[in-house]
Amino acid sequence: MVQTNPINVSEIGSIWQTYQEKTLIMRFLEYFIEKSDDPQARNILGGLWQELNFYVNEMEELFSEQGMVKPIGFSKEDVYLDAPKLYSNGFDIMFVRVLKEVSMGLYTLGMNMTYNKKVMAIYEGLTTVTQKIYKLSTTYLLERGILALPPKVTMPKKTEFIKDKKYKEGFKLFGDKRPLNDLEVGIIHHNLEVNNIGMQLITGFAQCAQNKDVRKYFLKGKELAKKQVSIMEKILLESDVQLSAVSGATVTTSTVPPFSDKLMMHCIYILNGFGLVGAGTGAFFSIRNDIVMKTMFIAKDVYTYAQEGIELKFKNGWFEEPPQMENRTGIIKGSE
């Protein structure tokens, strides 16, 4: 069958990656729906599952139309619905909110590499779903006092331009550093929020991981998250910025795995990528040089940790290979 409008290499790669992420999220949703005893939370989780299922089917139809093999992704074999509750009420929606932050970035990147109308429609629809669920999740968490708001600030009354390079100085042995600007505080608050959730997530993963090396890897990730939280909290305290309360959600004492090690490792793989992007954004938009330096050190630690995770996924045969370009050298040699 000759395709009249075949998808290009960037679309194949991005839609393949999107399929991996969507099937992963659906497995988490199935477990959270099963364990939720809050009707409103179940409605948010169930509504998202229905929406994602529609677009997963759309992607599978696209694969078939294009003569492209369907990725394996993550199946019902990667989630164990009979496992006890691993996280307290509220964590499910907090985690979904973080995943929607990740999705927003991925859809923007995917749309930027898209030329096919059907692929565009998939990303456009997924973006709409993501924004809706993000707003519903934020409202739900705020109403229950689970999500902490960023610090309050005095409203600016006039505009100014930076005239002195001392504005960048953060490494000072004597004298006071300049106060943090609102953009820097916002970035630091977001970093704290995400790392607090990540710390709880990976603690649960460490409790129930079956593979000993995977368990060690998750424990290392927990310490890395704690280190990042400590660095960011110290920056705020030194600037007399009141710290926000941490998440009200907690990890239970269950050690029974609700997810496969393969699924949990891929989840951390995605979040590591999100963490690197966040660190890069923080370093670029923060002007005080001590914040920039500390953020870059964090990015280095996250990158090293992410590479260890990739090696572990390779070792256990859990890293599904992305679609490949033709090996022209091999084809030519094979024809000799």
GICOR-V984054 format. One record per residue. NEAR is the number of other C-alpha atoms within 10 Angstrom. Layout:
NEAR
NEAR
This chain:
6
8
9
7
10
13
19
12
13
14
20
21
15
20
22
19
17
20
22
18
20
19
21
21
20
23
22
24
23
17
22
25
20
14
20
17
11
11
10
12
21
19
12
20
24
18
15
20
20
12
14
21
15
13
18
19
12
16
20
16
14
17
18
12
13
17
13
13
10
14
16
11
18
21
12
13
10
18
22
17
19
12
16
16
21
25
19
14
20
22
22
23
25
24
18
22
22
18
19
22
15
19
20
19
13
19
22
13
13
21
20
12
18
20
13
14
10
15
22
18
14
19
22
15
15
20
20
12
17
24
16
14
20
22
12
16
25
15
13
19
20
12
10
10
14
20
22
16
15
17
13
10
8
6
6
7
5
5
5
6
5
8
7
7
8
11
14
17
15
19
13
9
7
6
6
12
18
13
16
20
11
13
13
19
20
15
20
22
22
16
18
23
22
20
20
18
20
20
21
20
23
25
21
25
29
25
19
20
24
15
14
10
11
21
19
13
20
25
19
15
23
22
14
18
22
16
14
21
20
12
16
19
18
14
17
18
11
12
14
11
17
12
16
16
13
14
19
16
18
17
19
14
13
15
17
18
23
25
21
18
23
18
22
22
23
20
18
19
18
14
19
20
15
19
21
20
15
18
22
16
13
23
22
12
12
21
18
22
15
18
23
20
15
17
25
18
14
21
21
14
14
22
16
11
17
21
13
13
21
15
12
17
19
13
10
12
11
15
16
12
9
12
14
9
7
8
8
9
8
9
10
9
8
8
6
5
